[in-house]
Amino acid sequence: MKQLVAYITAGYPDKNFTIDLALALGENGVDTLELGVPFSDPVADGPVIEAANQRALANGFRFADILDISEAIAPKIDMLWMGYFNPFYQYGMEKLLDRAKAIGVNGLIIPDVPYEEAKRYHSLFETRGLANITFVAPTDGEERIALITAQARKFIYLVAYAGITGSGKSEDLAPVLEMIKRHSKTPVYVGFGVNEQTAREKVQGADGVIVGSAIVNVLLDDTLSNAQKMTKCCEITRVIKSLINE
């Protein structure tokens, strides 16, 4: 069974909605939740997720809110925190990982920390049994892929193209997937540009997909009620989970 990871921005439109949506997604095809920590400069994300970050911050989101939300959902769905390094660093990495472990969060996704920088925190994650998700890009050569995937845990995040999330580009991922599989037995999930139209293609040769902008775009639609947003997001994840397992 190929896996589906879903990203949502924490705290938008509000904390309670985030909790309800996370639990609903878990009942509608999502295997792992990627809970996004709002940040003012999400450099790897496109305009959709950036807008959700800005709205959450404008509504008063604070880092403490991610802890409250996580405590409510971590016992019920496999989850990771996705965020940029600055808020995590300001909180304190040891303190943060201790709290994540206590809550039941299973790891972090930090897109703005390169492998060389991430190595210094490796033991902090390992001693707590937490994953620091490894990124591979289509532009990485085989030598680098072998290096950065050697200690990968949980899954390897294969960026579907060089660029930002949600831009819908397409690249032939078969060569890089073959290289990853030669050097690691860790599952490989494809992210960036995954939606109902692209999911079947993106999952070819991979073990799962990561969907973000397609869901967050619904959350930003002010013509929909919260109930309608919930229904539409769950429909998207059900469809994608079915498509990747056809």
RODO-2510 file (C-alpha; in nm, 4 decimals, decimal comma):
residues 246
     n   res          X          Y          Z
     1     m     0,0000     0,0000     0,0000
     2     k     0,1513     0,3308    -0,1080
     3     q     0,1428     0,6009     0,1552
     4     l    -0,0115     0,9477     0,1598
     5     v     0,1350     1,2338     0,3612
     6     a    -0,0754     1,5499     0,3882
     7     y     0,0489     1,8954     0,4837
     8     i    -0,1737     2,1505     0,6555
     9     t    -0,0810     2,4877     0,8008
    10     a    -0,1366     2,4870     1,1766
    11     g    -0,3713     2,7491     1,3143
    12     y    -0,5472     2,8474     0,9948
    13     p    -0,8246     2,9351     1,0028
    14     d    -0,7974     2,8545     1,3742
    15     k    -0,6612     2,5950     1,6173
    16     n    -0,9840     2,4005     1,6614
    17     f    -1,0347     2,3712     1,2872
    18     t    -0,6797     2,2432     1,2474
    19     i    -0,7438     1,9717     1,5057
    20     d    -1,0741     1,8694     1,3476
    21     l    -0,9262     1,8682     0,9960
    22     a    -0,6219     1,6654     1,0997
    23     l    -0,8378     1,3946     1,2560
    24     a    -1,0745     1,3927     0,9577
    25     l    -0,7863     1,3541     0,7129
    26     g    -0,6646     1,0577     0,9140
    27     e    -0,9993     0,8940     0,8468
    28     n    -0,9876     0,9771     0,4759
    29     g    -0,6726     0,8220     0,3387
    30     v    -0,3942     1,0168     0,5093
    31     d    -0,1282     0,7972     0,6668
    32     t     0,0975     1,0717     0,8030
    33     l     0,0149     1,4330     0,8844
    34     e     0,2718     1,7025     0,8150
    35     l     0,1717     1,9835     1,0523
    36     g     0,3137     2,3097     0,9239
    37     v     0,4506     2,5658     1,1690
    38     p     0,3621     2,9136     1,0358
    39     f     0,6693     3,1224     0,9545
    40     s     0,7121     3,4660     0,8012
    41     d     0,9544     3,3576     0,5285
    42     p     0,8765     3,0012     0,4090
    43     v     1,1429     2,9934     0,1391
    44     a     1,0660     2,6457    -0,0012
    45     d     0,6948     2,7098    -0,0316
    46     g     0,4962     2,8699    -0,3082
    47     p     0,2362     3,1466    -0,2830
    48     v    -0,0453     2,9211    -0,1594
    49     i     0,1296     2,7908     0,1514
    50     e     0,2989     3,1270     0,2057
    51     a    -0,0426     3,2949     0,2133
    52     a    -0,1704     3,0446     0,4710
    53     n     0,1399     3,1083     0,6837
    54     q     0,0800     3,4821     0,6705
    55     r    -0,2878     3,4516     0,7575
    56     a    -0,2162     3,2232     1,0535
    57     l     0,0447     3,4668     1,1876
    58     a    -0,1899     3,7617     1,1328
    59     n    -0,4540     3,5757     1,3352
    60     g    -0,2136     3,5621     1,6286
    61     f    -0,0574     3,2178     1,5900
    62     r     0,2201     3,1509     1,8418
    63     f     0,4596     2,8579     1,8617
    64     a     0,2871     2,7385     2,1780
    65     d    -0,0209     2,6732     1,9622
    66     i     0,1617     2,3995     1,7711
    67     l     0,2094     2,2171     2,1002
    68     d    -0,1591     2,2426     2,1935
    69     i    -0,2703     2,1214     1,8501
    70     s    -0,0207     1,8365     1,8509
    71     e    -0,1256     1,7129     2,1933
    72     a    -0,4795     1,6775     2,0627
    73     i    -0,3942     1,4871     1,7453
    74     a    -0,0633     1,3016     1,7904
    75     p    -0,2218     1,0117     1,9839
    76     k    -0,4568     0,9518     1,6885
    77     i    -0,2475     0,9992     1,3736
    78     d     0,1170     0,9566     1,2770
    79     m     0,2496     1,3103     1,2559
    80     l     0,5534     1,5254     1,1883
    81     w     0,6245     1,8931     1,2406
    82     m     0,7186     2,0749     0,9221
    83     g     0,8819     2,4112     0,9789
    84     y     1,1752     2,6388     0,9147
    85     f     1,4754     2,6251     1,1401
    86     n     1,4515     2,9641     1,3092
    87     p     1,1436     2,8937     1,5294
    88     f     1,2808     2,5521     1,6242
    89     y     1,6215     2,6978     1,7083
    90     q     1,4677     2,9786     1,9132
    91     y     1,2706     2,7243     2,1149
    92     g     1,5873     2,5186     2,1709
    93     m     1,6488     2,1964     1,9802
    94     e     1,6950     1,9674     2,2801
    95     k     1,3902     2,1099     2,4543
    96     l     1,1915     2,0911     2,1304
    97     l     1,2766     1,7275     2,0600
    98     d     1,2055     1,6295     2,4192
    99     r     0,8642     1,7928     2,3896
   100     a     0,7987     1,6288     2,0526
   101     k     0,8816     1,2886     2,1975
   102     a     0,6587     1,3452     2,4990
   103     i     0,3654     1,4562     2,2834
   104     g     0,4022     1,1699     2,0367
   105     v     0,5290     1,3629     1,7347
   106     n     0,7498     1,1289     1,5313
   107     g     0,9922     1,3686     1,3681
   108     l     1,0596     1,6969     1,1933
   109     i     1,0799     1,8209     0,8355
   110     i     1,3109     2,1241     0,8123
   111     p     1,3545     2,2284     0,4476
   112     d     1,6010     2,5135     0,5020
   113     v     1,8682     2,3094     0,6823
   114     p     2,1106     2,1370     0,4421
   115     y     2,2545     1,7938     0,5143
   116     e     2,5874     1,9340     0,6317
   117     e     2,4159     2,1499     0,8946
   118     a     2,1661     1,8816     0,9945
   119     k     2,4455     1,6380     1,0843
   120     r     2,5227     1,8263     1,4042
   121     y     2,1735     1,7461     1,5364
   122     h     2,1725     1,3812     1,4282
   123     s     2,2398     1,2361     1,7724
   124     l     1,9642     1,4484     1,9292
   125     f     1,7102     1,2891     1,6959
   126     e     1,8543     0,9384     1,7161
   127     t     1,8615     0,9173     2,0956
   128     r     1,4933     1,0106     2,1056
   129     g     1,3894     0,7816     1,8221
   130     l     1,2754     1,0751     1,6100
   131     a     1,3206     1,1254     1,2355
   132     n     1,4812     1,4290     1,0779
   133     i     1,3450     1,3837     0,7269
   134     t     1,6054     1,3716     0,4507
   135     f     1,5518     1,5712     0,1304
   136     v     1,6767     1,4623    -0,2112
   137     a     1,6489     1,6846    -0,5199
   138     p     1,6521     1,5756    -0,8863
   139     t     1,9736     1,7752    -0,9248
   140     d     2,1630     1,5648    -0,6668
   141     g     2,4260     1,3324    -0,8067
   142     e     2,4652     0,9700    -0,7045
   143     e     2,7584     1,0321    -0,4716
   144     r     2,5642     1,2930    -0,2784
   145     i     2,2501     1,0787    -0,2724
   146     a     2,4482     0,7929    -0,1208
   147     l     2,5861     1,0299     0,1424
   148     i     2,2647     1,2024     0,2489
   149     t     2,0420     0,8930     0,2491
   150     a     2,2771     0,6702     0,4506
   151     q     2,1089     0,7563     0,7811
   152     a     1,7628     0,8475     0,6504
   153     r     1,4746     0,7579     0,8809
   154     k     1,1006     0,7106     0,8268
   155     f     1,1006     0,8275     0,4633
   156     i     1,3085     1,0194     0,2112
   157     y     1,1424     1,3338     0,0756
   158     l     1,2087     1,3452    -0,2981
   159     v     1,1484     1,6959    -0,4269
   160     a     0,9716     1,6498    -0,7610
   161     y     1,1425     1,9478    -0,9244
   162     a     1,3835     2,2291    -0,8501
   163     g     1,1673     2,5169    -0,7291
   164     i     0,8928     2,5924    -0,4799
   165     t     0,5863     2,3973    -0,3743
   166     g     0,2714     2,4180    -0,5796
   167     s     0,4214     2,5378    -0,9078
   168     g     0,3162     2,2233    -1,0915
   169     k     0,6374     2,1549    -1,2813
   170     s     0,7215     1,8060    -1,4018
   171     e     1,0511     1,6188    -1,4247
   172     d     1,1466     1,2594    -1,5000
   173     l     1,2142     1,1200    -1,1531
   174     a     1,2974     0,7638    -1,2607
   175     p     1,6778     0,8129    -1,2688
   176     v     1,6966     0,9725    -0,9242
   177     l     1,4567     0,7141    -0,7778
   178     e     1,6806     0,4381    -0,9098
   179     m     1,9852     0,6015    -0,7499
   180     i     1,8098     0,6392    -0,4133
   181     k     1,6926     0,2767    -0,4182
   182     r     2,0472     0,1594    -0,4863
   183     h     2,1734     0,3239    -0,1688
   184     s     1,8840     0,3140     0,0784
   185     k     1,6029     0,0856     0,1856
   186     t     1,4155     0,3804     0,3404
   187     p     1,0820     0,4503     0,1643
   188     v     1,0809     0,7360    -0,0850
   189     y     0,7879     0,9780    -0,1016
   190     v     0,7507     1,2377    -0,3779
   191     g     0,6445     1,5903    -0,2879
   192     f     0,5893     1,9240    -0,4704
   193     g     0,3124     1,9535    -0,7274
   194     v     0,1073     1,6527    -0,6125
   195     n    -0,2681     1,6785    -0,6675
   196     e    -0,5538     1,4736    -0,8119
   197     q    -0,4270     1,5264    -1,1668
   198     t    -0,0606     1,4411    -1,1018
   199     a    -0,0623     1,1874    -0,8160
   200     r    -0,0739     0,8730    -1,0315
   201     e     0,2247     0,9918    -1,2357
   202     k     0,4259     1,1218    -0,9377
   203     v     0,4025     0,7979    -0,7387
   204     q     0,5533     0,5828    -1,0163
   205     g     0,8577     0,4086    -0,8714
   206     a     0,8043     0,5723    -0,5304
   207     d     0,6520     0,4478    -0,2062
   208     g     0,4174     0,7388    -0,1489
   209     v     0,3385     1,1042    -0,2147
   210     i     0,3170     1,4246    -0,0144
   211     v     0,0325     1,6654    -0,0881
   212     g     0,0226     2,0202     0,0471
   213     s    -0,0764     2,3094    -0,1777
   214     a    -0,3814     2,1253    -0,3144
   215     i    -0,5217     2,1075     0,0394
   216     v    -0,4109     2,4496     0,1605
   217     n    -0,5615     2,6109    -0,1496
   218     v    -0,9007     2,4909    -0,0254
   219     l    -0,8369     2,6388     0,3195
   220     l    -0,7711     2,9774     0,1597
   221     d    -1,1008     2,9779    -0,0317
   222     d    -1,3100     3,2352     0,1524
   223     t    -1,6211     3,1402    -0,0454
   224     l    -1,6373     2,8111     0,1457
   225     s    -1,7601     2,7541     0,4999
   226     n    -1,5364     2,5619     0,7371
   227     a    -1,7596     2,2576     0,6959
   228     q    -1,7284     2,2798     0,3180
   229     k    -1,3494     2,3146     0,3437
   230     m    -1,3370     2,0047     0,5610
   231     t    -1,5463     1,8045     0,3144
   232     k    -1,3450     1,9156     0,0131
   233     c    -1,0060     1,8473     0,1741
   234     c    -1,1146     1,4983     0,2750
   235     e    -1,2409     1,4324    -0,0767
   236     i    -0,9013     1,5326    -0,2180
   237     t    -0,7125     1,2956     0,0107
   238     r    -0,9516     1,0068    -0,0532
   239     v    -0,9129     1,0498    -0,4284
   240     i    -0,5334     1,0775    -0,4145
   241     k    -0,4987     0,7739    -0,1872
   242     s    -0,7086     0,5751    -0,4336
   243     l    -0,5131     0,6990    -0,7376
   244     i    -0,1713     0,6135    -0,5980
   245     n    -0,2836     0,2600    -0,5198
   246     e    -0,4535     0,1749    -0,8475
***
